[in-house]
Amino acid sequence: MSDVPLPQPLIDFLAQHIDSVLELEVLLLLRSDAAKRWTAAALADALKIDARRADEYLHKFSSAAIFARSDQPIPEFFYAPQNAQLDQTIQTVADAYASHRVRIIGLIFSKPVSTLKSFADAFRIRRDSST
C-alpha cells in the first residue's frame, strides 16, 4: 500500500505550508473542531508548547487563509480555509497522515530547511510556570 503515489496537491500543500510535524499537528487540531476558537495560550497548553511558538503557528496559518482570526482583545483563531478546494486538500492531508503517517512525516523532513527547523523544535523546552 505504501507504493501508492500520494496526490500531487497533497505534496504541494506540504511543501508550501508545512515546515514541521508540529505545524501539521496544529493544523489538524484546529481542523478537528472547526467551531472552536483558539488563543495562543490555549493552543500552547493543549500541545504543551511555548505560547510564542503557538502564536507563530496561528498567525502563519491565518496569513495563508487557512485559519480565520477574530477581532477580540486577545486574538482567537479557528479553522476556516479560504475556499472549498483548500479545505479538500487539507482533508486529503489529514486522511494521508492518518493512514500513511511515516510517509507524510518523511515528506516533511525531506524539506531541506524544515529538517533543521523540526530538529531544533524537538529540543524546545517549555518552562513550567511553577519553576
N, CA, C and O of each residue as an XYZ file, in Angstrom:
524
protein
N       0.825     -1.201      0.000
C       0.000      0.000      0.000
C       0.863      1.257      0.000
O       0.435      2.294     -0.505
N       2.065      1.184      0.554
C       2.917      2.371      0.609
C       3.488      2.740     -0.753
O       4.087      3.805     -0.905
N       3.304      1.849     -1.769
C       3.784      2.157     -3.110
C       2.822      3.048     -3.883
O       3.169      3.567     -4.944
N       1.618      3.225     -3.356
C       0.632      4.082     -3.998
C       1.128      5.517     -3.928
O       1.425      6.016     -2.843
N       1.222      6.193     -5.081
C       1.714      7.580     -5.040
C       0.730      8.502     -4.324
O      -0.487      8.350     -4.430
N       1.280      9.435     -3.612
C       0.459     10.437     -2.939
C       0.022     11.479     -3.963
O       0.772     11.788     -4.889
N      -1.175     12.018     -3.808
C      -1.654     13.037     -4.756
C      -0.745     14.276     -4.761
O      -0.267     14.720     -3.717
N      -0.525     14.808     -5.945
C       0.354     15.973     -6.078
C      -0.128     17.182     -5.279
O       0.703     17.887     -4.705
N      -1.453     17.459     -5.216
C      -1.875     18.606     -4.388
C      -1.474     18.445     -2.918
O      -1.146     19.432     -2.259
N      -1.496     17.225     -2.405
C      -1.067     16.963     -1.026
C       0.419     17.285     -0.879
O       0.820     17.970      0.062
N       1.223     16.794     -1.801
C       2.668     17.041     -1.757
C       2.952     18.536     -1.858
O       3.786     19.071     -1.126
N       2.248     19.206     -2.775
C       2.437     20.651     -2.946
C       2.037     21.417     -1.680
O       2.723     22.357     -1.278
N       0.926     21.012     -1.056
C       0.476     21.681      0.158
C       1.522     21.543      1.262
O       1.866     22.523      1.923
N       2.022     20.334      1.456
C       3.050     20.124      2.485
C       4.284     20.966      2.197
O       4.845     21.586      3.101
N       4.701     20.988      0.946
C       5.897     21.751      0.575
C       5.695     23.251      0.809
O       6.619     23.947      1.229
N       4.506     23.734      0.541
C       4.249     25.172      0.642
C       3.914     25.639      2.056
O       4.273     26.752      2.438
N       3.227     24.799      2.839
C       2.666     25.284      4.098
C       3.178     24.622      5.370
O       2.997     25.179      6.453
N       3.801     23.472      5.281
C       4.156     22.723      6.484
C       5.670     22.580      6.595
O       6.317     21.979      5.737
N       6.220     23.142      7.667
C       7.663     23.082      7.896
C       8.052     22.120      9.002
O       9.237     21.840      9.185
N       7.079     21.607      9.742
C       7.388     20.667     10.816
C       6.162     19.809     11.111
O       5.038     20.169     10.762
N       6.392     18.689     11.749
C       5.292     17.823     12.154
C       4.403     18.567     13.148
O       3.183     18.405     13.137
N       5.009     19.372     13.994
C       4.225     20.142     14.963
C       3.269     21.101     14.253
O       2.124     21.252     14.679
N       3.714     21.738     13.196
C       2.816     22.608     12.432
C       1.634     21.817     11.878
O       0.495     22.283     11.911
N       1.909     20.629     11.375
C       0.829     19.787     10.870
C      -0.128     19.415     11.993
O      -1.342     19.396     11.793
N       0.405     19.121     13.161
C      -0.441     18.792     14.315
C      -1.321     19.985     14.706
O      -2.484     19.801     15.066
N      -0.783     21.189     14.640
C      -1.573     22.393     14.929
C      -2.721     22.504     13.923
O      -3.872     22.715     14.304
N      -2.400     22.363     12.663
C      -3.418     22.447     11.617
C      -4.522     21.416     11.841
O      -5.708     21.743     11.791
N      -4.126     20.184     12.087
C      -5.117     19.120     12.241
C      -5.924     19.262     13.532
O      -7.093     18.878     13.578
N      -5.311     19.807     14.570
C      -6.051     20.043     15.810
C      -7.161     21.064     15.592
O      -8.303     20.833     15.990
N      -6.841     22.178     14.969
C      -7.871     23.191     14.733
C      -8.914     22.689     13.747
O     -10.095     23.016     13.869
N      -8.488     21.903     12.779
C      -9.424     21.332     11.810
C     -10.386     20.354     12.472
O     -11.540     20.245     12.058
N      -9.923     19.645     13.493
C     -10.744     18.618     14.130
C     -11.976     19.192     14.830
O     -12.957     18.477     15.037
N     -11.936     20.460     15.190
C     -13.081     21.130     15.810
C     -13.120     22.563     15.284
O     -12.709     23.510     15.954
N     -13.626     22.682     14.070
C     -13.581     23.970     13.366
C     -14.361     25.069     14.070
O     -14.092     26.250     13.850
N     -15.314     24.708     14.904
C     -16.109     25.723     15.597
C     -15.384     26.297     16.812
O     -15.724     27.381     17.286
N     -14.403     25.584     17.305
C     -13.685     26.040     18.496
C     -12.732     27.176     18.139
O     -12.069     27.146     17.102
N     -12.678     28.161     19.002
C     -11.758     29.292     18.832
C     -10.584     29.106     19.784
O     -10.754     28.776     20.958
N      -9.405     29.323     19.252
C      -8.170     29.062     19.997
C      -7.366     30.328     20.186
O      -7.155     31.085     19.239
N      -6.917     30.562     21.407
C      -5.911     31.597     21.657
C      -4.553     30.897     21.610
O      -4.477     29.669     21.651
N      -3.507     31.674     21.524
C      -2.167     31.093     21.550
C      -1.933     30.353     22.866
O      -1.320     29.285     22.882
N      -2.416     30.915     23.952
C      -2.227     30.276     25.263
C      -2.950     28.938     25.332
O      -2.402     27.970     25.859
N      -4.175     28.866     24.807
C      -4.932     27.609     24.833
C      -4.261     26.555     23.956
O      -4.183     25.386     24.335
N      -3.782     26.965     22.794
C      -3.083     26.032     21.912
C      -1.796     25.549     22.558
O      -1.479     24.360     22.506
N      -1.059     26.456     23.162
C       0.187     26.096     23.839
C      -0.077     25.094     24.951
O       0.673     24.134     25.125
N      -1.139     25.322     25.694
C      -1.491     24.415     26.781
C      -1.890     23.042     26.241
O      -1.481     22.016     26.784
N      -2.679     23.022     25.185
C      -3.151     21.750     24.607
C      -2.007     20.918     24.046
O      -2.004     19.694     24.173
N      -1.035     21.583     23.426
C       0.069     20.856     22.787
C       1.348     20.847     23.621
O       2.354     20.262     23.219
N       1.302     21.496     24.778
C       2.473     21.565     25.663
C       3.677     22.168     24.946
O       4.780     21.620     24.961
N       3.425     23.321     24.314
C       4.480     24.051     23.624
C       4.515     25.484     24.148
O       3.621     25.914     24.876
N       5.536     26.197     23.775
C       5.699     27.587     24.159
C       4.601     28.438     23.512
O       4.281     28.243     22.340
N       4.033     29.363     24.253
C       2.945     30.204     23.746
C       3.389     31.069     22.565
O       2.598     31.333     21.660
N       4.638     31.507     22.570
C       5.126     32.297     21.423
C       5.147     31.457     20.156
O       4.808     31.942     19.076
N       5.541     30.207     20.288
C       5.560     29.294     19.137
C       4.126     29.054     18.662
O       3.858     29.078     17.461
N       3.214     28.827     19.591
C       1.805     28.629     19.235
C       1.272     29.847     18.489
O       0.565     29.710     17.491
N       1.610     31.031     18.972
C       1.187     32.272     18.327
C       1.739     32.360     16.899
O       1.029     32.774     15.982
N       2.983     31.977     16.718
C       3.587     31.978     15.375
C       2.807     31.071     14.431
O       2.507     31.458     13.301
N       2.482     29.874     14.888
C       1.753     28.927     14.045
C       0.360     29.459     13.693
O      -0.072     29.372     12.544
N      -0.327     30.004     14.679
C      -1.663     30.532     14.428
C      -1.625     31.666     13.403
O      -2.460     31.725     12.501
N      -0.659     32.558     13.549
C      -0.538     33.668     12.601
C      -0.110     33.183     11.219
O      -0.575     33.706     10.206
N       0.768     32.194     11.174
C       1.212     31.658      9.886
C       0.023     31.110      9.096
O      -0.143     31.428      7.919
N      -0.797     30.291      9.743
C      -1.939     29.701      9.043
C      -3.029     30.733      8.773
O      -3.782     30.596      7.809
N      -3.122     31.741      9.592
C      -4.049     32.832      9.334
C      -3.614     33.612      8.099
O      -4.443     33.966      7.261
N      -2.335     33.877      7.989
C      -1.801     34.587      6.826
C      -1.986     33.801      5.536
O      -2.105     34.380      4.456
N      -2.008     32.482      5.655
C      -2.192     31.614      4.497
C      -3.665     31.362      4.185
O      -3.990     30.555      3.315
N      -4.555     32.056      4.898
C      -6.005     31.932      4.707
C      -6.515     30.520      4.982
O      -7.432     30.032      4.322
N      -5.897     29.875      5.973
C      -6.344     28.554      6.417
C      -7.100     28.699      7.731
O      -8.096     28.013      7.960
N      -6.626     29.591      8.592
C      -7.323     29.921      9.836
C      -7.880     31.329      9.690
O      -7.324     32.167      8.980
N      -8.981     31.566     10.372
C      -9.516     32.922     10.472
C      -9.208     33.434     11.871
O      -8.985     32.662     12.804
N      -9.202     34.740     11.988
C      -8.872     35.389     13.257
C     -10.009     36.303     13.667
O     -10.517     37.080     12.858
N     -10.407     36.207     14.929
C     -11.439     37.109     15.436
C     -10.787     38.380     15.949
O      -9.607     38.385     16.297
N     -11.546     39.435     15.994
C     -11.036     40.724     16.466
C     -11.358     40.919     17.941
O     -12.058     41.861     18.311
N     -10.861     40.052     18.756
C     -11.018     40.139     20.203
C      -9.770     40.811     20.774
O      -8.741     40.867     20.100
N      -9.845     41.317     21.995
C      -8.634     41.884     22.609
C      -7.477     40.866     22.620
O      -6.325     41.220     22.371
N      -7.805     39.613     22.910
C      -6.835     38.533     22.766
C      -7.268     37.767     21.526
O      -8.342     37.166     21.527
N      -6.458     37.771     20.462
C      -6.878     37.139     19.208
C      -7.255     35.664     19.397
O      -6.593     34.913     20.114
N      -8.334     35.289     18.729
C      -8.780     33.908     18.703
C      -8.769     33.448     17.250
O      -9.127     34.203     16.346
N      -8.355     32.210     17.039
C      -8.220     31.663     15.701
C      -9.083     30.417     15.575
O      -9.329     29.713     16.554
N      -9.537     30.157     14.357
C     -10.304     28.952     14.103
C     -10.090     28.523     12.651
O      -9.720     29.320     11.789
N     -10.332     27.257     12.423
C     -10.136     26.674     11.101
C     -11.180     27.219     10.144
O     -12.380     27.080     10.384
N     -10.735     27.834      9.068
C     -11.647     28.412      8.081
C     -10.895     28.629      6.762
O     -10.570     29.765      6.418
N     -10.618     27.556      6.030
C      -9.900     27.719      4.755
C     -10.653     28.660      3.817
O     -11.882     28.720      3.829
N      -9.891     29.390      3.008
C     -10.484     30.421      2.157
C     -11.401     29.871      1.076
O     -12.240     30.605      0.555
N     -11.259     28.580      0.722
C     -12.144     28.019     -0.305
C     -12.265     26.509     -0.133
O     -11.508     25.888      0.613
N     -13.225     25.943     -0.834
C     -13.513     24.507     -0.718
C     -12.355     23.656     -1.227
O     -12.108     22.573     -0.697
N     -11.654     24.125     -2.231
C     -10.523     23.353     -2.769
C      -9.418     23.219     -1.723
O      -8.850     22.140     -1.561
N      -9.111     24.291     -1.022
C      -8.102     24.245      0.034
C      -8.558     23.320      1.160
O      -7.769     22.536      1.687
N      -9.821     23.415      1.520
C     -10.366     22.537      2.554
C     -10.251     21.074      2.130
O      -9.890     20.224      2.944
N     -10.551     20.773      0.870
C     -10.449     19.397      0.376
C      -9.004     18.916      0.389
O      -8.745     17.761      0.725
N      -8.068     19.775      0.033
C      -6.654     19.399      0.074
C      -6.231     19.082      1.501
O      -5.512     18.111      1.736
N      -6.670     19.888      2.443
C      -6.333     19.651      3.851
C      -6.992     18.358      4.335
O      -6.404     17.634      5.138
N      -8.194     18.062      3.862
C      -8.846     16.783      4.181
C      -7.995     15.621      3.665
O      -7.827     14.616      4.355
N      -7.464     15.761      2.463
C      -6.598     14.734      1.880
C      -5.332     14.577      2.715
O      -4.874     13.458      2.945
N      -4.771     15.680      3.162
C      -3.593     15.640      4.028
C      -3.925     14.914      5.328
O      -3.159     14.059      5.771
N      -5.046     15.243      5.935
C      -5.456     14.609      7.195
C      -5.643     13.105      7.009
O      -5.198     12.314      7.842
N      -6.298     12.712      5.923
C      -6.510     11.290      5.649
C      -5.183     10.569      5.429
O      -4.971      9.472      5.945
N      -4.300     11.189      4.667
C      -3.000     10.576      4.390
C      -2.163     10.472      5.658
O      -1.453      9.486      5.857
N      -2.242     11.484      6.515
C      -1.489     11.454      7.775
C      -2.010     10.334      8.676
O      -1.233      9.708      9.397
N      -3.311     10.083      8.638
C      -3.896      9.006      9.437
C      -3.506      7.629      8.907
O      -3.304      6.700      9.687
N      -3.401      7.493      7.589
C      -3.143      6.175      7.009
C      -1.698      5.943      6.579
O      -1.267      4.796      6.467
N      -0.951      7.004      6.338
C       0.441      6.902      5.867
C       1.341      7.862      6.644
O       2.112      8.623      6.059
N       1.229      7.813      7.944
C       1.928      8.765      8.812
C       3.431      8.850      8.514
O       3.984      9.945      8.415
N       4.072      7.720      8.375
C       5.524      7.714      8.164
C       5.879      8.387      6.844
O       6.862      9.124      6.772
N       5.098      8.145      5.808
C       5.372      8.781      4.505
C       5.184     10.295      4.585
O       5.974     11.054      4.024
N       4.140     10.728      5.281
C       3.883     12.170      5.409
C       5.000     12.824      6.210
O       5.508     13.879      5.829
N       5.379     12.206      7.309
C       6.489     12.740      8.114
C       7.765     12.775      7.282
O       8.535     13.733      7.362
N       7.991     11.737      6.487
C       9.162     11.713      5.608
C       9.167     12.862      4.626
O      10.213     13.458      4.373
N       8.005     13.182      4.066
C       7.917     14.325      3.153
C       8.244     15.633      3.870
O       8.945     16.491      3.334
N       7.733     15.766      5.069
C       8.006     16.988      5.834
C       9.493     17.102      6.137
O      10.081     18.172      5.979
N      10.096     16.013      6.567
C      11.514     16.044      6.914
C      12.428     16.091      5.693
O      13.618     16.376      5.827
N      11.893     15.817      4.514
C      12.731     15.859      3.317
C      12.965     17.280      2.821
O      13.797     17.509      1.943
N      12.231     18.229      3.385
C      12.450     19.625      3.015
C      13.747     20.094      3.671
O      13.886     19.978      4.888
N      14.691     20.616      2.906
C      15.985     20.988      3.476
C      15.906     21.912      4.688
O      16.555     21.640      5.697
N      15.147     22.975      4.623
C      15.069     23.916      5.731
C      14.279     23.313      6.886
O      14.641     23.489      8.049
N      13.204     22.605      6.567
C      12.355     22.090      7.628
C      13.051     21.034      8.464
O      12.729     20.866      9.641
N      14.000     20.319      7.878
C      14.705     19.297      8.642
C      15.412     19.928      9.834
O      15.285     19.442     10.958
N      16.140     20.983      9.605
C      16.846     21.646     10.702
C      15.875     22.305     11.664
O      16.068     22.237     12.878
N      14.833     22.943     11.142
C      13.845     23.602     11.994
C      13.108     22.578     12.857
O      12.917     22.799     14.052
N      12.699     21.471     12.262
C      11.978     20.442     13.009
C      12.866     19.811     14.061
O      12.415     19.521     15.169
N      14.132     19.597     13.717
C      15.073     19.034     14.675
C      15.241     19.992     15.852
O      15.242     19.572     17.010
N      15.380     21.270     15.548
C      15.516     22.267     16.610
C      14.245     22.351     17.444
O      14.313     22.473     18.667
N      13.074     22.287     16.783
C      11.800     22.334     17.514
C      11.667     21.170     18.486
O      11.052     21.304     19.544
N      12.238     20.045     18.132
C      12.145     18.871     19.006
C      12.850     19.105     20.335
O      12.537     18.445     21.326
N      13.798     20.039     20.366
C      14.560     20.297     21.577
C      14.108     21.545     22.319
O      14.748     21.962     23.284
N      13.011     22.142     21.875
C      12.458     23.292     22.607
C      11.864     22.782     23.906
O      11.081     21.832     23.924
N      12.241     23.413     24.958
C      11.766     23.010     26.280
C      10.798     24.058     26.775
O      11.091     25.254     26.785
N       9.650     23.587     27.179
C       8.661     24.507     27.733
C       8.954     24.677     29.209
O       9.007     23.701     29.958
N       9.141     25.892     29.613
C       9.411     26.185     31.014
C       8.109     26.181     31.780
O       7.184     26.926     31.457
N       8.040     25.355     32.780
C       6.847     25.274     33.617
C       6.744     26.541     34.455
O       7.739     27.012     35.005
N       5.545     27.088     34.550
C       5.357     28.354     35.270
C       5.621     28.225     36.764
O       5.753     29.234     37.456
N       5.701     26.985     37.276
C       5.950     26.818     38.700
C       7.428     26.877     39.046
O       7.793     26.879     40.222
N       8.298     26.928     38.009
C       9.733     26.984     38.299
C      10.265     28.377     38.195
O      11.456     28.600     38.409
